[in-house]
């Protein structure tokens, strides 16, 4: 995985994953009508954010405090949205 070591390319991947997650989350908020039909959009948004988190954790695997903090914030955000 040589492409992960390039910080410029990694930043582009972060940006794309975050934009996908943001788009899906905003589309979920627009389509939610109380029946739960748009729940798949919310799940897809969390999966995209999870991909971003896993990429972040892979590139920062030497710093355990940073990894624990990132996991904590991701889980707290997911639990807040659910």
N, C-alpha and C positions, 0 to 999 in steps of 0.2 A: 504494500500500500504506500507507494512512493508519493502519490498525490496528496496524502494527508500531511506530509512534512512541509509542503509548500504553503506558507501562510496566506498568500494571496488567493490561491485556489480554494483553500479551506474557508476563507472569508466569503467567497462567492457562494460556496455550498451552504454556509450558515444563512446567508441572506436569502437564498432560494427557499430553503426549508422554512425559515421564519415567515416569508411572504406567503407560502402555501398554507401554513398553519393559520396565519392571520386572515387570509381570504376565506378559508373554510369556516373559521369561527364567526366572522362577520356574516357570511352567508347563512350560517346556522341561526344567528340572532334574527336575521331577516325572515327566515322561513319557519321559525318555531311558532306553533299555534296552540300549544298545550296538549296536542294529541301524541307527541313524541315521535312524529314521523321524521323529523330532521335530526334525530339523535345520531344517525350515521355520520353526519357532517361533523358533529362534535367529536365523535370517536376518531374520525380521520384527522381532525386537527390535533388531537392529543398524540396520535401515532406520528405525525410529522414532527411535533415538538419532541417526542421521544427519540426520533432519529437524530435530531439536532443535539439532544442531550447525550446520546451514546457517542456521537462523533466528538463532542466536547470532552467526555470522560476518557475516550481512547487517546486523545492527544494530550491530556493532562493527567495521565495515570500515575505519575510520580508524586503528585501533590494530593495526599489523601484528604486533607482538610478542605481543599477546594472541591474535590469530588463529593464529599459528604454534604457540603453546603449546596452544591448544585442539585443533588438528589433531593435534599430537603425542600428546596424552593419549588422544584418540579412537582413533588408530591403534594405540597401545600396548595399549589395552584390548581392541580387536578381535583383535589378534594373540595376546594372552594367553588369550582365551577360545577361540580356534581351536586 
